[in-house]
Amino acid sequence: MKFNLSSTRYGMIAVLAFILTACDQSQSSKELLVSTPLVSAVSLTPEALTVRDTLSGRVAPVRIAEIRAQIGGIVQEKLFDQGSDVKAGQPLYQINPAPFLAEVDSATAALKRAELSLAHSQKQIVRLNSLLNSNSISRQVYDDEVFKRDQALAEVAQARATLARRKLDLTFATVEAPISGRIDQTLVSEGALVSSTDSSPMARIQQIDQVYLDLRRPASSLESLQKALTKQGVEDGLLVSVLRSNGEPYDLKGYIVFSGISVDAGTGDVLLRVLIDNSGQQLLPGMFVQAKVDRSYYDKALMLPQQAIVRFEGQSQVWVIDENSQVRLIPVELGELVDRYYRLKAGVMAGQKIVVEGMDRLVNGMEVRVQEWTSNKSVSAIAH
């Protein structure tokens, strides 16, 4: 049998050419795959967002009462334990009542004398009235006696008022608590002379079953705060969380009291007064604490990781991936930054894919390979 060497040679050449062509195509596919950038992207999904600020402030009592003497005298006895809780009307100090008892007795005697004088004058009016009817006395005599009776009436009224004042002074000899709360140390001791004109009080009572927390924030945030209050409900107020020194919240409820807001003309800050139920007396006046305050609330916020923002010449931009897996750079308007996430105010829509990582080599119109970007974002920290 004879082989056709020419045919065999041509066949081998054809096979070799096929193999080389396949290798070139495989190499081209690999180069194309390598030249298409791989990016990580997220799809914008609306979510509820509450923006909170952490502010510092000091605790103040709801009410402070300075205990002062309303009369002058010597303190005989202190009737409370320093640092204890007292009730409104509870006796705190006893001022020597002897001088006031004597004045009460004197005023009582003066009233009795005035009443006797009035009774005598009234009897005289009755007797002179019958004489006047029989023309036994002149009209002038009768009118003079009427004047004396009216004068006696005024003296009785004055004597009664004096007696009431003396009894009141006697009552003031026992100094009582005007409000319920915790009383501080006594500032006077037994034997001290006190008076109503003293510059310093005898003691102080602070009501701390409820306390105020005074916080400060820029006045520019007041509008968003009021919008948040409107969404929450005016009658409920905005809930405030009070933090311990380690950052953990107290088991306390606090609400912003808007009647306590004022703007500092020097700093431009807004004073937020928060009313806190402090029945457990965990907060004491003067304590420096931090609190988380709701600033604004959004029903459908579009959140984007901070690293997805491209800044160029003062403008914020993002890479958007279209349905053809091509990217384009568009400007956006940013809102609040919360836990390294920006709220997008304008420029994008829900459902769009935004490049988060792998944007270094991107140019407008370039085709990209897309993979889902994953994060360790704590949703509860920024939204609920």
Stockholm file with secondary structure:
# STOCKHOLM 1.0

chainA/1-384         MKFNLSSTRYGMIAVLAFILTACDQSQSSKELLVSTPLVSAVSLTPEALTVRDTLSGRVAPVRIAEIRAQIGGIVQEKLFDQGSDVKAGQPLYQINPAPFLAEVDSATAALKRAELSLAHSQKQIVRLNSLLNSNSISRQVYDDEVFKRDQALAEVAQARATLARRKLDLTFATVEAPISGRIDQTLVSEGALVSSTDSSPMARIQQIDQVYLDLRRPASSLESLQKALTKQGVEDGLLVSVLRSNGEPYDLKGYIVFSGISVDAGTGDVLLRVLIDNSGQQLLPGMFVQAKVDRSYYDKALMLPQQAIVRFEGQSQVWVIDENSQVRLIPVELGELVDRYYRLKAGVMAGQKIVVEGMDRLVNGMEVRVQEWTSNKSVSAIAH
#=GR chainA/1-384 SS CCCCHHHHHHHHHHHHHHHHHHHHHHHHHHHHHHHSCEEEEEECCCEEEEEEEEEEEEEEEEEEEEECCSSCEEEEEECSCTTCEECTTCEEEEECCHHHHHHHHHHHHHHHHHHHHHHHHHHHHHHHHHHHHTTSSCHHHHHHHHHHHHHHHHHHHHHHHHHHHHHHHHHHTEEECSSCEEECCCSSCTTCEECTTCSSCSEEEEEEEEEEEEEEEEGGGHHHHHHHHHHHCTTTCCEEEEECTTSCBCSCCEEEEEEEEEECTTTCEEEEEEEEECTTCCSCTTCEEEEEEEEEEEEEECEEEGGGCEEETTEEEEEEECTTSBEEEEECEEEEEETTEEEEEESCCTTCEEEEECCTTCCTTCBCEEEECCCCCCHHHHCC
#=GC SS_cons         CCCCHHHHHHHHHHHHHHHHHHHHHHHHHHHHHHHSCEEEEEECCCEEEEEEEEEEEEEEEEEEEEECCSSCEEEEEECSCTTCEECTTCEEEEECCHHHHHHHHHHHHHHHHHHHHHHHHHHHHHHHHHHHHTTSSCHHHHHHHHHHHHHHHHHHHHHHHHHHHHHHHHHHTEEECSSCEEECCCSSCTTCEECTTCSSCSEEEEEEEEEEEEEEEEGGGHHHHHHHHHHHCTTTCCEEEEECTTSCBCSCCEEEEEEEEEECTTTCEEEEEEEEECTTCCSCTTCEEEEEEEEEEEEEECEEEGGGCEEETTEEEEEEECTTSBEEEEECEEEEEETTEEEEEESCCTTCEEEEECCTTCCTTCBCEEEECCCCCCHHHHCC
//
